[in-house]
Amino acid sequence: MKKISVFLLLASFLINVPLTLADEGMWTFDNPPLKQWKERYNFEPSAEWLEKVRLASVRLNDGGSGSFVSSEGLLITNQHVASGQLTKLSTKERDLIKNGFYAPTRADELKTADLEVNMLVSYENVTERVQSAVKAGATDKDANAQRRAAISVIEKESTDKTGLKSEVISLYNGGEYWLYRNKKFTDVRVVFAPEEQAAFFGGDYDNFTFPRHDLDITILRVYENGQPAKTPQYLKWSETGPKDEEFVIATGYPGSTARLLTVAQLAYQRDFGNPLQKQVWTSRLDALEEYSKRGTEQARQASGAIRSFNNSLKRLTGQQDGLMNPRMFAKKEAEEKALKEGLAKNSALEKELAPAWKQISDAYTELPKYANRIAFSNLSASRLGTIASSLVRYGDEIKKPNNERYPEFGDARLESFKANLLSPAPIYPEMEEFLLTAWLEEAKKTLGVNDPFIKAAIGDAEVSEVVKRAVNETKLKDIAERKALLDGGADAIAKSTDPMVTLARRVEPIIRELRAWNEEKILSVDARAGEKIAKARFAVYGRTIAPDANFNLRITFGKVKGYEEDTTLVPYKTTFFGLYDRAESFGEKPPYDLPARYKERRDRLNLSTPLNFVYSADTIGGMSGSPVINRNAEFVGINFDSNIQKLSNRYWYIEEEEGSRAVAVHSAGILEALRKLYDAENLANELTGK
Amino acid sequence: MKKISVFLLLASFLINVPLTLADEGMWTFDNPPLKQWKERYNFEPSAEWLEKVRLASVRLNDGGSGSFVSSEGLLITNQHVASGQLTKLSTKERDLIKNGFYAPTRADELKTADLEVNMLVSYENVTERVQSAVKAGATDKDANAQRRAAISVIEKESTDKTGLKSEVISLYNGGEYWLYRNKKFTDVRVVFAPEEQAAFFGGDYDNFTFPRHDLDITILRVYENGQPAKTPQYLKWSETGPKDEEFVIATGYPGSTARLLTVAQLAYQRDFGNPLQKQVWTSRLDALEEYSKRGTEQARQASGAIRSFNNSLKRLTGQQDGLMNPRMFAKKEAEEKALKEGLAKNSALEKELAPAWKQISDAYTELPKYANRIAFSNLSASRLGTIASSLVRYGDEIKKPNNERYPEFGDARLESFKANLLSPAPIYPEMEEFLLTAWLEEAKKTLGVNDPFIKAAIGDAEVSEVVKRAVNETKLKDIAERKALLDGGADAIAKSTDPMVTLARRVEPIIRELRAWNEEKILSVDARAGEKIAKARFAVYGRTIAPDANFNLRITFGKVKGYEEDTTLVPYKTTFFGLYDRAESFGEKPPYDLPARYKERRDRLNLSTPLNFVYSADTIGGMSGSPVINRNAEFVGINFDSNIQKLSNRYWYIEEEEGSRAVAVHSAGILEALRKLYDAENLANELTGK
C-alpha cells in the first residue's frame, strides 16, 4: 500500500509541466492520449471505438503486428512479418517467397507451421501486488526473485481462472505492472502473399527510405475448430485510403524503445552494446551469405534470414548514428538533468530516489567485461541448437515450483513454449551445420580458446568436427523425437545421448552462470533503480509520458504528411507510376526488377493509384504489420517501415519537422493490385464487404 | 621573352606528379585532356572532331551555353537560359513563359529582342605580348594599366583585321592570356519553348536535386541576312540517347570557379564575400516577391528574375556550406601547403614567387572595409538605372584613347555594348520604381545616411521621391531617346537633364572611386600575385591542371552514372513515369502541377522514355544549355543543372564517388515530348534529319 499511496500523492502535485511533444508516444490502451487527440485533432473516440480497435489489433508471435479486416478471420500483416512462415511452407518446388501465393477458395488456404496470433482481451493493473511482494531490506537480487515469484502466482491464477494466456508485463522500467490476458489463435492459414520482389522492391537499398514502392502485405486467416474464426471486431476497409494531412492512428506491438534509459545506460549502448550487437549480426549475416553462394536452393533457404539481418543492421546503424550525434546525446543529458532538478524540488523524494542514477552507472561499469561472453555463449545461430538448449533448460526448470522458474517456463507460458518446440517448420541440416560452425568459430575467435563456453562446447576438438557430428546425428530434426523428450521430462532429457542435446547440456551451466550474473548485477539493478526513476518521472511529469515499448499493444497517432529533405520536398504518397519509373530508371537491374505479372498486366492498372504513403505517428520495429486507421476505425493502410530520419527514435522521439516518418502500404493500392495484378477478386470482395 | 622562357624551362622539370583527379577539369580547347580520355575511356578524338564540337558549341550572351543541332541554324539551349528573352517577347496577352511557344513554319519564328550568340572561331596565345608589356619595376597598379593597354591594342588589331569580335581573356589567374575570336549572331529567333511548368517542374524545390523531371529546353534558330544561318558544323541528334555508364563530353561556357584561389581569398569569400552576396540577392529577391504580390501581370513581369535569384541563392547556400565545412577547407589548406612545399624545392623560383601569397592576404585584409560600399553603390537593380549609368560611363570613357578605357568600352566591344543599350526589350515602369526604391532603401540601411553614394543619390530627399521622379520622367524608356544620347556622345550625355541620367551622373564619381580603389588594391594584386602563383603551379604540376572557369569555352567529360545517397541508390535516369508519379504524389499541388497537355495527351506517350539523366562531368553555372555529346559527336542530351552534392565544386572538384552529378535532359525524352505532346513533328524531323 505504501508505494502506491506515494504515487497517488505525487500525481496530485506535479512539479513541472508535461514534456510530451507533438505526436509523441506509443500509448497503452489504459492511458490513451485523449487530451492530445482532442486538442490537436478534435478526435474523441468512444470506449467502443477503443475496444473495437484493440480487439482488431493482434500480435504475431513471430514478431510483428496485424489486424482483422473481415468478420471471418481475415488478418493482414506484412509479407516480411509472415516471410518466416512462408519460408517454412516453401519447398524447392513450391517457393512462396519467390512466387507468392493466392488461395481463391478457403480449401486452398495453407496452414502455417507454427504461427501464433494473440489478441489482448483484457488487462488489469497489478503494480501494487508485484511491488508489495518485495520485502523491506531485500537486496536487489532478492527483490527481483520476490517480484518474479509474485508475477508467476498472478499469471497462474489468471490462466487457471480464465483459460486465457496471461502475462504480467512491466511498464515504465518497473514503475507499473499489468496483467495482460490474451486470446490465442494457433490455426493460421495463408490466403495471399505477393512475390517477395513486389513486397520488397528495391531490397535493402530502399529499406528505411521513402519514396517507396512496396506491396509488403500478406493476408492470413485465423481458424478455430477447423472453421474460420468469428472476428466481429474487425476494421472496415477504406477503398479510398487516407488523404494528405489526414489524422491517423496506428495500433500494434512495438518491440523496444529505450527512451527512458539513463545517460549511463545509453552511453553503454553507444560504446559497447551497439558495436557488439553489430559484430554478432554481421557475423551471422556473413555466414548466411556465404552459405547462400552454394546454390539456388541454399540461397532460397537463407534468403529470409539474410533480409532480416540486413534490415536489423541498417536499423542498428541508424540508431548508432543517432547516439553518436553529440547534439542528440547532449539533449538526453539535458533531459536527465531537468528531471533531477525537478526531483530536487522535493527533498524527501530526492533522498529516496536520486541515488538510482548512480546505482545504474555503477552497475554498468561492470558490464563491458561480461558483454562478449553473454553475447556469444549460446547456440541460437542454429535451430537445432536452439531446440536442444530449450529442452535442456526446460528439463532443469520444470523440476522447480512454478514461481521459482525462469519466467518463460512459468505454467502460464508452457503451452506456447511447447507448441514452438514441436513446430513442423523445416530444418535444413546443411544450413544448420554451416551456420553453427561459423557461429562457434566467431565465438572462439572473440572469446578465445580458454573461454569456459568454448571449452565446454568443443573442448580440444575442431569446431567443425563437433558441429558435424551434432547436426548429422541428432534426432531432433524429428518432431516425434522432440515430443518424446518433452514428455519424458527432466529425467529423459538429462539422460539423452543425442549429440546436439549433449552439446547443449555441456554449455548450459555456462549460460546459466552468465544469466545469473546478468540478472543479479544488471537486470535487478535496472529494475530496482528503474522503478525509482519511474517514480521520479511520475512525480515531476505525471503519467503524461508514454512507457517504453516492450512488444505489448500500443496505440500511436499522427497525420499523413510529406516532408522536406535535402532542400526539396518528399510527397506524402507514391503511385504505381513511381514503381514503374524506378524499375525503368535502373533498367530493371535487381533489386529493381519487377515480377513478370507487373509487366504483363501493367496496362490494366490505373497507374495513379496510391501505392505507399508516409505518416507522422511514433512507431518502431514490431509495429510492422500494424493497421493504419482513420477516425472512423477504418483500415486505410498497413505500416511496414520507417524512413531513415526516424531510426534513432529508439532513443528519443524525433519530431515531425525533422522528417521522421512511418511508411505504409495504401489501402487503395492493395485493392488495385489484388484485382488487376493478382486476379484476387474474391479476396478483394471479402475485404470490401462485397 | 624572359617570362615565357622561364615557363618553358619550368615545364621541362616538373617537380611533382600531376594532381588531376578522375573526371576533373573544365579544359580549354587548346589543351584538352587527351591523356585522361585515352587512359580512362579509350577515346582519341581527331582534330576534326574537336573542331566540329567547338564550332557547334556557342555562348548565349545572356549567360549560358547552347549548341547547333541542324545545318540550318537550329540551336538548342535551356528554357531557363532563354527565359529572359522569352519574357521580353511576352505581353499580358501572349505569355511565352506560361504557355510556351511553337513555330510550325519558319515564318512563325519570333525574333528575340537582344540575344547575341557567339561562336569561337579561332584562338591564339598572347601571353608573351601581354606580360611583356609590363615595364620593369612597375607598381601593381601601373602593371595593370600596362597590361590592359596591351590587351586593347591586341583586341583592336584583331577586330580590324578579321571583323570578328576579338577578346583577350586571362587563364590561370593571369598565368596565360589568349586572344579569342568569335563570330557573332544577332538575329536569333524562337522556334520552340515548353511551358515553364514543364521546363521547371518542381520549381525551386527540385532545383539542384535528382531524380528530376524537367523539359528544360528552348530551341532557337540563328539567322544571317534574313535567312537561316548555314551551320554545317552541328551535332547530329541521337534518337536513343546515352546508356548507363556511357562516356560523354559536355562543352560550354562555365561562368566561374574559384579553385585556384589562395586560402586567404577563400577565407574572405567564406567570411565576407558570400554573406554579403547573400544579403544583396536576398534583398533583391524580397523586393521582386513583394512586387509580384500586386497582381497577375506584376507576377508575370517579375517571375523570371525571381526564378533566377532563387536559383542563385540556393547555389550560393550550397557553396557556402562547402566553405563552412572544416574538412573541405582543411583540404584547401593542405593543397596550398603542398604547392608551397613543391615550390620550395627550387629556391630561386621560391624567392621570386612565394611572396605572392602574403601580398594577397595583405590586400584582402583591407577589402571588408570597402565591400559593402562596392556591393551597394550602383543602380543596377533597375534596368533604367543600368541604362543611365552605362550611358554616363560611356560618355566619360569614349573621350579617352582606346587603350586607356575601361575594358568594356574598348573599340572591339563597343558594338555589343550599343546593341545591348538599344535593346527593344520591354521596360515596366511600375516594377522599375518598386525595385529601385527597395534597392536604395536597402543600400541606405546598410551604408547609412552619411555614405557618399547615398548622399549623392538622394541627398536630403526621400528615396521614394527621388526614384518616383527619375522613373516617371525619364525618357530612356524610349529607344530613340537612348540612341540620340548615344549618337550625341559625351557632350550630349553630360548635358542631359533627364532625371535618371542626372541621378546616374551624381553617383558616377562614387562608383568610379570605388572601382579605382578595388582595381588598385585588390584586382591588380590578384593579377600580379595570381600570375606568380600560376607560375608556381606550372612549375610544380605543369599544365595538367585546368584553369579556373571564366565564361569561356571549355570541354569537360565523364560518364552517365547513378549514385548512392542516404543509404539507397539514385538511378542514372528518370522516365515520364516518374514525372506523372511526382505530380500525382503531390496531388498536383504547385510546383508539382502539370500543363494541361501533359494530362490530355498522357496516353500518347511511351512512359518508359527517359526524361532526364545524370553524368559525372565537371560542370558549373554557365554550362546551362551545354550539349552532352557521345564519342561520335552526337547530341545525347542537354545540361541544365547539377545536384546539391556538386554545389561547392566552385571551390574544389568533388569526386564522382561523393555523388556529385550534372543533370541533363535526355535526347530521346525531348523527341518524345516534341512529337507526342507538342505536335512539333516538323521540328522533330529537322532535328533527326528526316
HADDOCK unambig.tbl for C-alpha pairs under 7 A between the chains (distance, minus, plus):
assign (segid A and resid 205 and name CA) (segid B and resid 567 and name CA) 6.30 0.50 0.50
assign (segid A and resid 205 and name CA) (segid B and resid 568 and name CA) 4.41 0.50 0.50
assign (segid A and resid 205 and name CA) (segid B and resid 569 and name CA) 6.47 0.50 0.50
assign (segid A and resid 206 and name CA) (segid B and resid 568 and name CA) 5.48 0.50 0.50
assign (segid A and resid 567 and name CA) (segid B and resid 205 and name CA) 6.30 0.50 0.50
assign (segid A and resid 568 and name CA) (segid B and resid 205 and name CA) 4.40 0.50 0.50
assign (segid A and resid 568 and name CA) (segid B and resid 206 and name CA) 5.46 0.50 0.50
assign (segid A and resid 569 and name CA) (segid B and resid 205 and name CA) 6.45 0.50 0.50
assign (segid A and resid 571 and name CA) (segid B and resid 585 and name CA) 5.59 0.50 0.50
assign (segid A and resid 571 and name CA) (segid B and resid 586 and name CA) 5.40 0.50 0.50
assign (segid A and resid 572 and name CA) (segid B and resid 585 and name CA) 6.65 0.50 0.50
assign (segid A and resid 572 and name CA) (segid B and resid 586 and name CA) 6.98 0.50 0.50
assign (segid A and resid 573 and name CA) (segid B and resid 585 and name CA) 5.18 0.50 0.50
assign (segid A and resid 574 and name CA) (segid B and resid 581 and name CA) 6.65 0.50 0.50
assign (segid A and resid 574 and name CA) (segid B and resid 585 and name CA) 5.26 0.50 0.50
assign (segid A and resid 575 and name CA) (segid B and resid 581 and name CA) 5.79 0.50 0.50
assign (segid A and resid 575 and name CA) (segid B and resid 585 and name CA) 6.56 0.50 0.50
assign (segid A and resid 577 and name CA) (segid B and resid 577 and name CA) 5.05 0.50 0.50
assign (segid A and resid 577 and name CA) (segid B and resid 578 and name CA) 6.33 0.50 0.50
assign (segid A and resid 577 and name CA) (segid B and resid 580 and name CA) 6.47 0.50 0.50
assign (segid A and resid 577 and name CA) (segid B and resid 581 and name CA) 4.84 0.50 0.50
assign (segid A and resid 578 and name CA) (segid B and resid 577 and name CA) 6.31 0.50 0.50
assign (segid A and resid 578 and name CA) (segid B and resid 578 and name CA) 5.44 0.50 0.50
assign (segid A and resid 578 and name CA) (segid B and resid 581 and name CA) 4.92 0.50 0.50
assign (segid A and resid 580 and name CA) (segid B and resid 577 and name CA) 6.47 0.50 0.50
assign (segid A and resid 581 and name CA) (segid B and resid 574 and name CA) 6.68 0.50 0.50
assign (segid A and resid 581 and name CA) (segid B and resid 575 and name CA) 5.80 0.50 0.50
assign (segid A and resid 581 and name CA) (segid B and resid 577 and name CA) 4.84 0.50 0.50
assign (segid A and resid 581 and name CA) (segid B and resid 578 and name CA) 4.92 0.50 0.50
assign (segid A and resid 584 and name CA) (segid B and resid 608 and name CA) 6.49 0.50 0.50
assign (segid A and resid 585 and name CA) (segid B and resid 571 and name CA) 5.59 0.50 0.50
assign (segid A and resid 585 and name CA) (segid B and resid 572 and name CA) 6.70 0.50 0.50
assign (segid A and resid 585 and name CA) (segid B and resid 573 and name CA) 5.22 0.50 0.50
assign (segid A and resid 585 and name CA) (segid B and resid 574 and name CA) 5.29 0.50 0.50
assign (segid A and resid 585 and name CA) (segid B and resid 575 and name CA) 6.57 0.50 0.50
assign (segid A and resid 586 and name CA) (segid B and resid 571 and name CA) 5.43 0.50 0.50
assign (segid A and resid 608 and name CA) (segid B and resid 584 and name CA) 6.46 0.50 0.50
